[in-house]
Amino acid sequence: MKVLMLNGSAHTHGNTYIALEEIGKTLKEEGIDYEIFQIGGKPVRDCIGCGQCTEKGCVFDDDAVNEFVAKAKEADGFVFGTPVYYAHPSGSVQSFLDRVFYSSGRNFACKPGAAVAVARRGGCSASFDVMNKYFGISQMPVAGSTYWNSVHGRTQGEASQDEEGLQTMRNLARNMAWMMKCFEAGKEKGILPPTAERTHMTNFIR
């Protein structure tokens, strides 16, 4: 089994990476592989609701969205990490995930997910709430921890000093590993994921 993690920071090895790597190390101890996918510092275009999604994902292929979609199809769980620059998730991670889920949300159904926010001081709770919306509308069970999934640090490397934050990451990883193993055991016993009804789509304005 494998967890695909998204680093929504432009800083490849900054504090968000430290938080995700702490999760990854604990997943490894639980016998689960992981990969940290980097958004990077290049601009990420917004979803424009054009409805031209393809089997590969978004119709626009000038960034890494479709590469992430391809990896998501094979992954068994997800962690989305965001830095908090201005009391909210980074604009790039929101644009990225909007296009990923708009074009390919069904690839995430019934796979556990979790969000992680990293800030200097404030804004983690608001960012955490925003990130969790992707799970709630995509049939994704949410893995919890022993506190809000947040780590604090400003300058590069400071997150490694947040002992409670890193403890929260490790507990999150253990909870996610447990969920994934339970789901896998259920499949082996013939308990398959539910099939969602998708026959009705009602507009408010006709």
C-alpha positions as CSV (number, residue, x, y, z in Angstrom):
1,M,0.0,0.0,0.0
2,K,1.1,3.6,-0.7
3,V,0.2,7.1,0.5
4,L,0.6,9.9,-1.9
5,M,1.3,13.2,-0.2
6,L,1.1,16.7,-1.8
7,N,3.5,19.4,-0.7
8,G,1.6,22.6,-1.5
9,S,4.6,24.8,-0.7
10,A,6.8,26.5,-3.2
11,H,9.7,25.6,-0.9
12,T,10.6,22.0,-1.8
13,H,12.3,21.2,1.5
14,G,10.7,23.8,3.8
15,N,8.6,23.4,6.9
16,T,5.6,21.8,5.1
17,Y,8.0,19.1,3.7
18,I,9.3,18.5,7.3
19,A,5.8,17.8,8.5
20,L,5.0,15.5,5.6
21,E,8.3,13.6,5.9
22,E,7.5,13.0,9.6
23,I,4.3,11.3,8.5
24,G,6.2,9.4,5.8
25,K,8.8,8.0,8.2
26,T,6.1,6.7,10.5
27,L,4.2,5.2,7.6
28,K,7.3,3.3,6.7
29,E,7.5,1.9,10.2
30,E,4.0,0.7,9.7
31,G,4.9,-1.1,6.4
32,I,3.3,1.4,4.1
33,D,5.2,3.2,1.3
34,Y,4.8,6.9,0.6
35,E,5.7,9.6,-2.0
36,I,5.9,13.4,-1.5
37,F,4.7,15.1,-4.7
38,Q,6.0,18.7,-5.0
39,I,3.9,21.5,-6.5
40,G,7.0,23.7,-6.8
41,G,7.2,27.4,-7.4
42,K,5.8,27.7,-10.9
43,P,2.3,29.3,-11.4
44,V,-0.7,26.9,-11.3
45,R,-3.7,28.0,-13.3
46,D,-7.2,28.0,-11.7
47,C,-10.0,25.6,-12.7
48,I,-12.3,27.6,-15.0
49,G,-15.2,25.1,-15.0
50,C,-14.8,24.5,-18.8
51,G,-16.0,20.9,-18.5
52,Q,-13.4,19.6,-20.9
53,C,-11.8,17.1,-18.5
54,T,-10.4,13.9,-20.0
55,E,-9.5,10.5,-18.8
56,K,-6.0,11.8,-18.1
57,G,-7.5,14.6,-15.9
58,C,-7.5,18.3,-16.7
59,V,-7.6,19.5,-20.3
60,F,-4.7,21.9,-19.6
61,D,-1.5,20.0,-19.4
62,D,1.1,22.7,-18.9
63,D,1.7,21.9,-15.2
64,A,1.8,18.8,-12.9
65,V,-1.9,18.3,-12.3
66,N,-2.3,15.3,-14.6
67,E,0.9,13.8,-13.4
68,F,-0.5,13.8,-9.9
69,V,-3.8,12.4,-11.2
70,A,-2.0,9.5,-12.7
71,K,-0.3,8.7,-9.4
72,A,-3.5,9.1,-7.5
73,K,-5.1,6.3,-9.4
74,E,-2.6,3.9,-8.0
75,A,-2.4,5.4,-4.4
76,D,-4.3,4.0,-1.4
77,G,-4.3,7.1,0.8
78,F,-3.6,10.8,0.6
79,V,-2.1,13.6,2.7
80,F,-2.4,17.2,1.4
81,G,0.0,19.7,3.0
82,T,-0.2,23.4,2.8
83,P,1.8,26.3,4.1
84,V,-0.2,29.2,5.6
85,Y,1.0,32.4,4.0
86,Y,-2.0,34.7,4.6
87,A,-4.4,33.0,7.0
88,H,-5.5,30.5,4.3
89,P,-4.1,27.6,2.3
90,S,-1.7,28.6,-0.4
91,G,-3.3,29.7,-3.6
92,S,-1.4,27.2,-5.6
93,V,-2.5,24.2,-3.6
94,Q,-6.1,25.2,-3.9
95,S,-5.9,25.8,-7.6
96,F,-4.1,22.5,-8.0
97,L,-6.5,20.5,-6.0
98,D,-9.6,22.1,-7.5
99,R,-8.5,20.9,-10.9
100,V,-7.4,17.5,-9.6
101,F,-10.8,16.8,-8.0
102,Y,-13.0,18.5,-10.6
103,S,-11.5,16.4,-13.3
104,S,-10.7,13.1,-11.4
105,G,-12.5,13.1,-8.1
106,R,-13.7,9.5,-8.5
107,N,-10.2,8.2,-8.3
108,F,-10.1,9.3,-4.6
109,A,-13.4,7.7,-3.5
110,C,-13.2,5.4,-0.4
111,K,-9.5,6.1,0.1
112,P,-8.5,7.8,3.4
113,G,-7.2,11.4,3.3
114,A,-5.9,13.9,5.7
115,A,-4.9,17.6,5.5
116,V,-1.9,19.3,7.2
117,A,-1.3,23.0,7.7
118,V,2.0,24.7,8.6
119,A,2.2,28.3,9.8
120,R,4.4,30.7,11.7
121,R,1.6,31.3,14.3
122,G,-2.1,31.6,13.2
123,G,-4.2,30.5,10.3
124,C,-3.7,26.7,10.7
125,S,-7.3,25.9,11.8
126,A,-8.9,27.9,9.0
127,S,-6.6,26.3,6.4
128,F,-7.2,22.9,7.8
129,D,-11.0,23.4,7.5
130,V,-10.7,24.5,3.9
131,M,-8.5,21.6,2.9
132,N,-10.9,19.1,4.4
133,K,-13.7,20.0,2.0
134,Y,-12.0,17.9,-0.7
135,F,-12.5,14.7,1.3
136,G,-16.1,15.4,2.3
137,I,-17.4,15.7,-1.2
138,S,-15.4,12.8,-2.7
139,Q,-16.4,9.9,-0.5
140,M,-13.1,10.0,1.3
141,P,-12.8,8.8,5.0
142,V,-10.8,11.3,7.0
143,A,-7.9,10.1,9.1
144,G,-7.7,12.1,12.4
145,S,-5.0,12.6,14.9
146,T,-4.7,13.7,18.6
147,Y,-4.9,17.4,17.7
148,W,-5.5,19.6,14.7
149,N,-3.1,18.5,12.0
150,S,-0.8,21.5,12.3
151,V,2.9,22.2,12.7
152,H,4.5,25.6,13.4
153,G,7.6,27.2,12.1
154,R,8.6,30.3,10.2
155,T,12.2,30.0,8.8
156,Q,13.3,26.9,7.0
157,G,13.8,24.0,9.4
158,E,12.0,25.5,12.4
159,A,9.1,23.0,12.1
160,S,11.6,20.3,13.4
161,Q,11.5,22.1,16.8
162,D,7.7,21.8,17.2
163,E,7.6,18.6,19.2
164,E,3.9,18.5,19.7
165,G,3.2,19.2,16.0
166,L,5.5,16.4,14.9
167,Q,3.9,14.1,17.5
168,T,0.6,14.9,15.9
169,M,2.0,14.0,12.5
170,R,3.2,10.6,13.8
171,N,-0.2,9.9,15.4
172,L,-1.9,10.9,12.1
173,A,0.3,8.5,10.2
174,R,-0.4,5.6,12.6
175,N,-4.2,6.2,12.3
176,M,-4.0,6.4,8.6
177,A,-2.0,3.2,8.4
178,W,-4.6,1.4,10.7
179,M,-7.4,2.6,8.5
180,M,-5.7,1.4,5.3
181,K,-5.0,-2.0,6.8
182,C,-8.6,-2.3,8.0
183,F,-9.9,-1.4,4.5
184,E,-7.6,-3.9,2.9
185,A,-8.6,-6.7,5.4
186,G,-12.2,-5.9,4.6
187,K,-11.7,-6.3,0.8
188,E,-10.0,-9.7,1.5
189,K,-13.2,-10.7,3.3
190,G,-15.4,-9.6,0.4
191,I,-16.5,-6.2,1.9
192,L,-16.2,-3.9,-1.1
193,P,-16.5,-0.1,-1.2
194,P,-20.0,1.3,-1.7
195,T,-21.2,2.3,-5.1
196,A,-22.4,5.9,-5.1
197,E,-25.7,6.9,-6.8
198,R,-25.1,9.5,-9.5
199,T,-28.4,9.6,-11.4
200,H,-29.7,12.9,-10.1
201,M,-28.1,16.3,-10.5
202,T,-30.5,19.2,-9.7
203,N,-29.8,22.8,-10.5
204,F,-31.3,25.5,-8.4
205,I,-32.1,27.8,-11.3
206,R,-34.0,26.3,-14.3
